[in-house]
Amino acid sequence: EAERLAQEQQAKAEAERLAQEQQAKAEAERLAQEEATRVEEAARAAARDEAARVAAQSAAQEKAQAELQARLDTAEQQSSRQTPTVRESVEQNAKDAAVAEAARVAALLEAQAAVREREEQLAAEQSSATEATQLADAREQQNIDATAQQAAADEAARVAAVARKLREYERLRAEELSVLAGLSARVRFSNGSSTVTREIERSLDRMFDPLYLYSEVAVTVSVATNESQGTASDNILSRDRGRAIVDYLVTRGIEKARFRIQIEPGDGLALGAHRVRVFAQEAGQ
């Protein structure tokens, strides 16, 4: 019983540990989800900021191009009135400005490409982290399931073993207690006497071993007597004989609280006969 209680405590502790692991797993999933959400929101915010910056640069570029075109138109108009040398100088300045603007646009496009590449990299990292978390969770769940299945199998095996031992114990107990009927049938008191003789002691001594071994069973001592014409006197004699049997077994070491004396009518017995029956039963029956 102590072993069973200890194993139940162990199973309870194991169940609590599994519950704590499930709670820790849920907390880890929540933190991972929050981290993924934070990374995604940060990526989106960076993308929005970059898009706004690119839009602003595009607007500034368009404005600069418009201004450049206006200056070129003005320069052309003025060059038509200037000398060839001045006109060539203006054209060269315009070409230099166009080259510089083209370089700026190329740098802007390169920056936009870098932003898109970074966004794709962040998305890939987030997907990889999510997959890794899911894989780790799946493995952890598999381990938990395997542990729970093993614990259940062990507990089922333990319960089956206990049940087998209990059935074997009950079989042996019933077999060993069955000798009480034959031994008690040999108990013979002298006519009108309740004295335990040496012959009666030998039968009671053999009853002692199974009764002492199986201390959880209650013991009934049933006596019926038909040795006189008066029923009351026969009942008193049966009671005294039952008490004598109980007292002897108590002196041997059986607890007195386990005994119950039962007086049976002796009408069915031959005149001058008596019958003694000692049998065991589960306490409380």
Secondary structure, 3 states (H helix, E strand, C coil): CHHHHHHHHHHHHHHHHHHHHHHHHHHHHHHHHHHHHHHHHHHHHHHHHHHHHHHHHHHHHHHHHHHHHHHHHHHHHHHCCCCHHHHHHHHHHHHHHHHHHHHHHHHHHHHHHHHHHHHHHHHHHHHHHHHHHHHHHHHHHHHHHHHHHHHHHHHHHHHHHHHHHHHHHHHHHHHHHCHHHHHHHCCCCCCCCCCCCHHHHHHHHHHHHHHHHCCCEEEEEEEEEECCCCHHHHHHHHHHHHHHHHHHHHHHCCCHHHEEEEEECCCCCCCCEEEEEEEEEECCC
